[in-house]
Amino acid sequence: ELATVSTPANGARVTSPLLVSGVAPANWYFENQFPVRLLDANGAEIAAAPAHPRVSWTDPGPKEFDAELTFSTRGPATLVLEEDMPSEGNEPRQVRIPVVLE
């Protein structure tokens, strides 16, 4: 099960601060957050911030979340949402969304 992003849309032109929202499975959170990163076209990290659920992460079921990233560059980028604390021996699940920074 993967997180889904409500905003921004795939390929959206975005400005700083970038507000990210959506829904993530309860097991994506660890201690009430999971990482959200913004990568440039070369894969270098531009910004990072935790996504926080709108309700307690310990409640069962998917949770709506919000995150805010601040950046000062322009051009193509990728928004990466990543499961925090995957089960032992597994790579963290990710959702990647291309965006254009303005």
Backbone as numpy.savetxt, mean C-alpha at the origin, in Angstrom:
# Nx Ny Nz CAx CAy CAz Cx Cy Cz
-5.52 -14.51 -0.72 -6.37 -13.33 -0.72 -5.48 -12.09 -0.72
-5.78 -11.15 -1.62 -4.97 -9.94 -1.77 -5.73 -8.71 -1.34
-4.98 -7.66 -1.05 -5.58 -6.36 -0.77 -6.12 -5.79 -2.07
-7.14 -4.96 -1.96 -7.65 -4.22 -3.11 -7.54 -2.73 -2.81
-7.27 -1.96 -3.84 -7.07 -0.52 -3.67 -8.25 0.21 -4.31
-8.87 1.11 -3.53 -9.96 1.95 -4.04 -9.40 3.18 -4.73
-8.42 3.80 -4.07 -7.73 4.95 -4.64 -6.25 4.85 -4.31
-5.37 5.14 -5.22 -5.59 5.66 -6.56 -5.92 4.54 -7.55
-6.46 4.92 -8.68 -6.75 3.95 -9.74 -5.47 3.58 -10.49
-5.48 2.44 -11.11 -4.38 1.97 -11.94 -4.07 3.03 -13.01
-2.82 3.50 -13.07 -2.40 4.48 -14.06 -2.76 5.92 -13.72
-3.29 6.18 -12.54 -3.72 7.53 -12.15 -2.54 8.49 -12.08
-2.81 9.74 -12.36 -1.85 10.83 -12.14 -2.10 11.33 -10.74
-1.07 11.31 -9.90 -1.25 11.62 -8.48 -0.31 12.73 -8.03
-0.73 13.43 -6.98 0.08 14.50 -6.40 0.37 14.16 -4.94
1.34 14.86 -4.39 1.72 14.66 -2.99 0.91 15.59 -2.10
0.41 15.13 -0.99 0.50 13.77 -0.47 -0.47 12.83 -1.19
-0.01 11.61 -1.41 -0.81 10.58 -2.06 -1.59 9.83 -0.99
-2.91 9.89 -1.09 -3.77 9.18 -0.16 -4.15 7.85 -0.79
-3.90 6.77 -0.06 -4.17 5.42 -0.53 -5.24 4.82 0.37
-6.25 4.21 -0.24 -7.28 3.54 0.56 -7.74 2.29 -0.15
-8.29 1.37 0.62 -8.77 0.13 0.07 -9.18 -0.83 1.17
-9.11 -2.13 0.85 -9.49 -3.18 1.79 -8.41 -4.26 1.76
-7.99 -4.71 2.93 -6.97 -5.76 3.02 -7.45 -6.86 3.97
-7.06 -8.11 3.68 -7.40 -9.21 4.60 -6.79 -8.96 5.98
-7.43 -9.47 7.01 -6.95 -9.28 8.38 -5.52 -9.79 8.56
-5.14 -10.85 7.85 -3.80 -11.41 8.04 -2.71 -10.63 7.31
-3.04 -9.54 6.64 -2.02 -8.66 6.06 -1.44 -7.74 7.12
-2.16 -7.51 8.21 -1.76 -6.56 9.24 -0.92 -7.25 10.32
0.05 -6.52 10.83 0.78 -6.94 12.02 0.90 -5.71 12.89
0.45 -5.82 14.12 0.44 -4.70 15.05 -0.19 -3.46 14.43
-1.35 -3.70 13.81 -2.23 -2.64 13.32 -1.70 -1.90 12.09
-0.85 -2.55 11.28 -0.37 -1.88 10.07 0.23 -2.87 9.08
0.41 -2.42 7.84 1.22 -3.13 6.85 1.90 -2.07 5.99
3.04 -2.41 5.35 3.81 -1.40 4.63 3.24 -1.05 3.26
3.34 0.23 2.93 3.00 0.75 1.61 4.21 1.55 1.15
4.65 1.26 -0.08 5.83 1.95 -0.60 5.54 2.51 -1.98
6.28 3.52 -2.36 6.22 4.12 -3.68 7.60 3.97 -4.29
7.68 3.30 -5.45 8.96 3.04 -6.12 9.03 3.82 -7.42
10.22 4.34 -7.75 10.38 5.02 -9.04 10.52 3.99 -10.16
10.71 4.47 -11.38 10.77 3.58 -12.55 11.93 2.58 -12.47
12.96 2.89 -11.68 14.11 1.99 -11.52 13.96 1.06 -10.32
12.86 1.16 -9.60 12.64 0.31 -8.43 13.18 0.87 -7.13
13.70 2.10 -7.16 14.20 2.72 -5.93 13.02 3.28 -5.13
13.11 3.17 -3.81 12.04 3.64 -2.95 12.02 5.17 -2.88
10.87 5.75 -3.17 10.67 7.20 -3.12 10.06 7.58 -1.77
9.10 6.78 -1.32 8.39 7.07 -0.08 7.86 5.77 0.51
7.63 5.79 1.82 7.05 4.62 2.50 6.23 5.12 3.68
5.16 4.39 3.96 4.30 4.72 5.11 3.50 3.49 5.47
3.07 3.39 6.71 2.22 2.26 7.10 0.77 2.51 6.71
0.10 1.46 6.30 -1.35 1.49 6.12 -1.97 1.04 7.43
-2.98 1.76 7.88 -3.65 1.44 9.14 -5.11 1.11 8.86
-5.64 0.09 9.52 -7.05 -0.23 9.34 -7.93 0.81 10.04
-9.14 0.94 9.55 -10.08 1.88 10.15 -10.71 1.32 11.43
-10.60 0.01 11.62 -11.07 -0.66 12.84 -9.94 -1.53 13.35
-10.10 -2.17 14.48 -9.03 -2.99 15.05 -8.63 -4.12 14.10
-7.33 -4.28 13.93 -6.81 -5.33 13.05 -7.06 -6.72 13.63
-7.39 -6.82 14.91 -7.64 -8.12 15.52 -9.05 -8.63 15.27
-9.95 -7.76 14.81 -11.29 -8.21 14.46 -11.21 -9.11 13.23
-12.03 -10.16 13.14 -11.97 -11.04 11.97 -12.46 -10.34 10.71
-12.00 -10.84 9.57 -12.47 -10.35 8.29 -11.62 -9.23 7.72
-11.87 -8.90 6.44 -11.14 -7.83 5.76 -11.38 -6.49 6.43
-10.40 -5.60 6.31 -10.46 -4.28 6.94 -10.19 -3.19 5.92
-10.99 -2.12 5.97 -10.68 -0.94 5.17 -9.43 -0.28 5.77
-8.57 0.27 4.91 -7.34 0.89 5.38 -7.12 2.23 4.70
-6.21 3.00 5.27 -5.77 4.28 4.72 -4.26 4.40 4.93
-3.60 5.06 3.99 -2.17 5.38 4.10 -1.94 6.71 3.39
-0.90 7.41 3.78 -0.55 8.68 3.15 0.95 8.71 2.89
1.31 8.93 1.63 2.72 9.00 1.24 3.03 10.39 0.69
4.18 10.93 1.10 4.63 12.24 0.63 5.84 12.04 -0.26
5.85 12.72 -1.41 6.98 12.59 -2.35 7.25 13.93 -3.01
8.43 14.05 -3.62 8.79 15.31 -4.28 9.35 15.09 -5.68
9.16 13.90 -6.24 9.64 13.62 -7.58 8.48 13.52 -8.55
8.79 13.42 -9.83 7.77 13.29 -10.87 8.12 12.13 -11.77
7.10 11.65 -12.47 7.33 10.60 -13.45 6.62 9.30 -13.08
6.88 8.26 -13.87 6.23 6.97 -13.62 6.71 6.35 -12.31
5.79 5.68 -11.62 6.13 5.05 -10.34 5.20 3.86 -10.13
5.51 3.08 -9.10 4.68 1.94 -8.73 4.37 2.01 -7.25
3.09 1.91 -6.94 2.63 1.84 -5.57 2.62 0.37 -5.18
3.27 0.03 -4.06 3.38 -1.36 -3.62 2.78 -1.50 -2.23
1.77 -2.36 -2.12 1.20 -2.73 -0.82 1.72 -4.12 -0.51
2.18 -4.34 0.71 2.81 -5.62 1.03 2.30 -6.18 2.36
1.97 -7.43 2.32 1.56 -8.14 3.53 2.67 -8.05 4.57
2.30 -7.78 5.80 3.28 -7.71 6.89 3.27 -9.05 7.63
4.44 -9.61 7.89 4.59 -10.87 8.63 3.91 -12.06 7.92
4.36 -12.40 6.70 3.77 -13.57 6.03 4.07 -14.85 6.82
3.33 -15.90 6.52 3.57 -17.17 7.21 4.99 -17.65 6.91
5.56 -18.39 7.83 6.95 -18.81 7.76 7.25 -19.52 6.44
8.35 -19.10 5.81 8.79 -19.70 4.57 8.14 -19.14 3.32
7.21 -18.20 3.45 6.53 -17.62 2.30 6.97 -16.18 2.08
7.01 -15.80 0.82 7.26 -14.42 0.46 6.00 -13.61 0.78
6.15 -12.35 1.16 4.95 -11.54 1.41 4.16 -11.33 0.12
2.85 -11.40 0.24 1.99 -11.10 -0.91 2.03 -9.61 -1.17
1.96 -9.23 -2.45 2.03 -7.82 -2.83 0.94 -7.47 -3.83
0.58 -6.22 -3.81 -0.27 -5.63 -4.85 0.52 -4.46 -5.39
0.65 -4.39 -6.73 1.42 -3.32 -7.38 0.51 -2.55 -8.32
0.56 -1.22 -8.21 -0.29 -0.36 -9.01 0.57 0.72 -9.66
0.60 0.75 -11.00 1.35 1.82 -11.67 0.63 3.14 -11.53
1.40 4.21 -11.27 0.87 5.56 -11.17 1.86 6.51 -11.83
1.42 7.76 -12.04 2.30 8.80 -12.56 2.33 9.91 -11.53
3.53 10.25 -11.06 3.70 11.29 -10.05 3.77 12.66 -10.70
2.98 13.59 -10.21 2.97 14.95 -10.77 3.38 15.96 -9.73
